[in-house]
């Protein structure tokens, strides 16, 4: 079976994640929901959403799936 084609986005991946953003990226890649991330990190769901919005904006993506894909391609997850 041939490997899946690589999907490239013409957006730079921001390598300078804060420690908290790195935690969130890892949890997102592990399939955690916003609520699960909030409970794990002991923050509000709104805080998680704000961090996600910032991460998406930093990387020029609009969805969790796009974010995980480019972070995986860049070796962050």
N, C-alpha and C positions, 0 to 999 in steps of 0.2 A: 504494500500500500504506500503510495506516495505521500510525503509530508504535506500538511496543509500549507497553502501559499501564505507568505508573509504579507501582512497588511501594514503598510507604512503610512504614517500621517506626516504631513509637512508642518509639524509643530515641534519646537524644541522642548525637550523634557527638562524640567527644572531639577537639577541635582542637589540644590541646596535646601533640602527639607529640614524643618526644625525637628528636634527629637519627637515632639508630639505628632507632627505630621508623618514622620516615619512610622510611628506606632499605628496611626490611622491607616496609612497605605498598606501596612502588613495585615491589619485586621480586615480591610476591604478585600484584599487579595485572598484571604482565607474564607471569604463568603459571609462575613458578619453583616448583619443589618445595622442601620443607624442606632436602633434601640440597643442591640447587643454591644455595639461599640461604646455607647454612652454608659451602659452598666459596667462594662469592663474597665473603662477609664475613669469612672465615677465623675462624669460630667453630664450636662443636660443634652437631650437630643438636639436642641437648637445649637448648642456649641459644636456638636458633631457636624450638623448641616452647614454651619458657617465655615468650619475647617474644610469640608468637602468642596464648597463653593470656591474657596480660595485655591485649593489644589487644582480644581478643574480649570479655573481661570489662568493659573500659572502655566498650565500645560496645554491650553487651547482645546480642551475637550468638553463635551456636554453630557456625558453619561458615565456611569460607573464602569460599564463594559469597555468603553473607549479608554478610560483611565487605566484600568488594569492591563489592558492590551499594551499600551505604550510603556507603562512602567515595567512590564515583564520583558518587552523587547529591549528596553534600556538596561535591564539587569537589576532593577530595584526590588523586584519581588521574585 
